[in-house]
Amino acid sequence: MCPSSKKTALDRLPTTMKDIVEDFLITKKLEEGRSDNTINAYRHDLKLFFRFLEKFTPSNDIILDTLGSIKVQFIKRFLLHLSEKGYSKAGLARKIATLKSFFNHAHFMGYIQLNPAARIRSPRISRAEQLPKFLSQDEMNDILQHARENRWIQDYILLRFMYSTMCRVSELCTVKVKDVDFRKSIVHLRGKGNKERWVPVDRDTVILIQEHVLPKRQGVNDALFMNRHGTPVKPRVVQLLFQEIKEELHFPDNRRLTPHVFRHTGATMLRRNGMDISELQDILGHASPNTTRIYAKNDIKTLQFSYKTKHPLSIE
C-alpha cells in the first residue's frame, strides 16, 4: 500500500486549507481553552465533512482550492448524507455547530467573505429527544452478569466502576491507582476543564479492584485500568467494549449502549431513589445545576411519590 493511501481527508487538503484547519483547532484549544476531547470532536467532524466533499466531486478527488469554493448546498448535502446514515438530530446539530464555528473562524481571519454555514439552522429537538437515554435495572444486571461470566475480569470491573462512579470515559482513562482511597471507598476524578472531584464507589467494586487489579500494578502512579499489553486503556477501546457487549447480548440496533448511557443510567437510578439534585450535580461534575436538572425529567416515579405524599388532595 502506498503511503498516500493512508492519508486522511484533512491530509489531502491543499496546504493553505490544511493550515486553516490546524489554526482553527489551535485557536480553540489555546485561546478558548477547549478540552482535548472537544478538539478531537472538532477534528473528527471536519474530517467527515472533507471526506464527503472528496466523494461528492465528480472526479472523486478534492478540487477545492479555497474555502470560498465551498457552497451552502455542499453543506446541506453533507448533512442529508449523515441523516440518511442514521445520525441523530443531536449528532447533526453538533456537526452544524462545528462547521459554523470553523467557517466563522475562517471569516474572522479573512480567508472567506461569507460563512456558507451561517444560515443553516440546527434541527429542532423535542424535549423527549433531549432526555438522557438510560437502561433499566434488569438490563444493567444482565450486562454485568454477562461480563462477569463471559469477559476478561478487568472488563467486568471496568463496567462496574463506570456504573458505580458515573464517570466519563475520558475520566476513566486517566484514573491512577493513587486516585482511589480504598479505605473510604472514594475515587478522585479529573473532569472537563481539568476540574477535579471526589466521588463514591461501591465497596464490592473496591474489593474487586484490590483482588484482581492492584496485584498487576507496579506502583501508585500506574493507570488503574490497563490493556493486556500493560498500557493505559484508551477511550476508543472502552467504546469498543460496549459495542461488543451490545452485540453479544443481541441488543437491537436502535438501542444505544455506550459509556455515556452507563453514566445516565447511574444518575437516573440515584435520582429515582431520592438523591437531591445538588448532590447529583457534585457526583456528575456538572458546572451548572441546569445540566443536572434534566434527570428530574426522567424521574416521573419520584415525582408521583412526592406528589402523593405532599399534595393536600393526595394526603390521606
N, C-alpha and C positions, 0 to 999 in steps of 0.2 A: 504494500500500500504506500503510495507516495505521500510525503509529508503534508502537502497541501490539502489532502483529503481529510486530515484530522483537524483542520481549522474550523472554528465556529463561524456563525453568521457575522458576528462582530469583527472577527479577524479578517474577514474577506471584504469589509467595507473599505472604500477609498481612504487613504491616510488621514485626510482632513476630517472626514466624518467620524472616523475612529477616535481621533483626538478629541472631538467634541463630546463624544460619549464618555470618554475617560474623564474629561474635565468636569462634566456633569456629575459623575459619581464622586469625584474628589471633592467637589463643592458641597455635595450633600453630606459627606462624611465630616470634612474638616470645618466648614463654615456653619453648617446647620446642625452638626452633632448627631447625625443619623447613626443608628446602630449598624453593626456588621450585617445582621440579618436583614435589615431594611435595604442596605446597599446591595446585598446579594439578590433580594427580590427585584429591585430596580434592574439589575443586570440581567436577570432571568427574563423579565418582561420584555426588555429591549431585544434580547436575543431572539425571542419568539417572534417579535414584530419584524425584525430584519430578515429572519429566516423565511417568513411568509412572503416578504417582498421579493426575495430571490426566486421563489417558486411562482410568484404572481406574474413576473415579467416573461414575455413570450420566449425569450432566448434561454430561459432557465439560468440566467446569470445576472448578477447585480448590475444595473445600468444607471443607478442613481449617483450622479457625480456630486450633487449638492443636496442639502436638506430642503432647499427650496423646490426641488422637483418632486417632493412627497406631497401628494394632494389629499384632501379630506376624504375623497372616495376610496383611496387606498386604505385609510384607517378604518373606514366603515366596513370594507370587505374583510379586513383582518378580524374585526370584532364579530362579524357574521360567521366567519370561519370557526372562531373559537366557540361561538354559541352552538353551531352545528355539531361540534365535537363534544358538547355536553357541559361546557363551563357554566358554573352558576352565575347568577346575577352579581353576587358579591365578587366573584373572580373577575368578571368583566369590568366591574366598577374599579377594581384595583389596576387593571391594565389601562383603563382610561385615565386614571389619576397619574400613573407613571408617564404616559405619553404627554399629557397636559404639562406636567412638571418638566419633562425633558425639553419639549418644544418652547416652553416659557423661558427656560434657561438659554436655549439657542437664540431666542429673540432678544433677550436681555443683553447677550454678548454680541449681538449684531450680525449673527450668521444668517438669519432669515428675517424677512419683513413682516410676515404674518404667521401666527401659530395655527397650523392646519387642524389641530385638535381642540381649538378654543370653543367651538360651538357644538361639540359633541357632548351630549348630556348622559350622565350615568343612568343606568336602568333604575326604575323605581322599585324599591324593595319593600314589601309589605312588612308589617310588624311581626307576623307569624314567621316570615322568612328570616327575620333578624334574630330570632330566638336561638340560643346555642343548642346544637344537637347533642343529645346525651343518650346513654344506654340505660336499659332497665337494670335493676339489681340482679335479676335472673341472668341476663345477658353477660353482665360483668362476672358473675360467679362462673358461668360456663367458660369464659375466656381464661380466667385464672386457673380453673381446674384443668383445662386443656393444656395450658402452658406448663403446669406442674407435672402432668403425666406424659407429655409428648415432646417437650422442648428442652434445650440446654438449661441447666439450673439457673444460670445468670439471666436468661431471657425471662424466666418466671419472676425472679427477684426484681428485675428492672421494671416489669409491668406493675408489680405490687407497689414498688417505690413511686412510680409515676401516679398511680391511682391514690396512694396514701398522701402524698405531698401536694398533688395537683400542680407539679412543676411544669414549666415549659420545656420542650425538648432541648432548646439551647441551654437552659439551666442545668438539665440533667447531665449534659455532656461536659460541663465544667466543674461538677462536684468532685471534690477530692476527699480522700479518707479523713483528713483533718477537719473537714467541714461537718462531720457527723459527731454529735455529742451522744455517745452510746448510753451513757448513764441517764441522761434526761430525755432521750428519745426525741431529739430535735435535730434539724439539719440547716446549715447556713447556705442560702441560695443567692446567686447574683443574677438579677433580672435585667429588664430593659433599662437602658441608660445607666448601666452599672449600679443600679440601686440594689441594696442588699437587705435581706430579711432572714429571720429565723422562722421555720415552720415546723409543726409537729410531724412525726412519722410514727405509725403504729408499732407496738412493741414486737409483734411477731415478725414484721419485716426487718426490724433491727436485729433480732436474733438470727434470722436467715443470713443477713449480711455478715454478722460475726462468725457464723459457722462455715459459710461457703465462699465468701468474697475476701475477707481480711487475710486468711492464710495464704492467698495467692498474691498479695501486695507486698512490696518491698519496704515501703515507708509511708509516712503520713502525707507526703506530697504527691503520692500516686493518685491517678484518677480512680474514682470509686468504681466506675464501670469501664471495663476494657474489652476489646475484642479478643479472639483466640490467639492473635499474634502479639498480645501484650501492649497494644497502643490504645489510647483513649477512644472510646466509641464515638462515632460521628453521627450528626443528625440524620443524614441520609440512611445510615444503617438502621437506626431506630425506626424510621418511617417504613423501611422495607420489612422489618419485623412485623409491624402492624398489618402490612399488606399480606404477608404470608399467612398470618393467623386468620385474617379475614377469609382468605381462600380455603384454608384448612377447615374452617368452621362453616363454609358454604354460605357466608353472608351474601345477600343479594347485591348486585352491582350498585344499586342506588342507595345502599345502606352504608354510611360513612363509618370507618373505623380508623382513627388517626390518633396521634398523641394528644392533639387538642380536644378530641372528643372525650378522651380519658379525663382531661382537666375539667371539661364542662360537666362530666358525669359526677366527679367527686364534689364539685361545687354545688351542683343541683341537689345531691343527696344531703349535704350538710345543711343547705337552706331548708329542705323539706323536714329535716329533723330538728329545726328550730334555731339554727345558728343565726346570730344577729348579722345584718348586712355589713356593719363596720368591722366586725371580726372577720368575716369572709373576705372583705377588702384587704385586710392585713395579710391573710394567708395567700391570696392570689397575687398580691403585689401590684394591685391597681393604683395608679396615681390619683384617679378620680372616683368618688363613690358612685357617680353616674354610670360608670362602666360596670360596676358590680351589681347595680340595681336591676340589670336585665335578668338576673337569676330569680328575682321576685316574680317576673312574668311567667316563669316556668312553674311556679310554686302554687298552683291552684289548691292543692290539698291543704297546705299550711294556711292559706288564706281562708279556706272554708272552715277549718278548725278554729282559727282565730275569730272568725265572724260568729260562729255558733256559740263561742264562749264569751263573747264581748258585746254583741249587739243586743240591746234591750228586748227586741222582739223574739230573739232566739234563745235567750236565757230562760230556763225553766225555773 
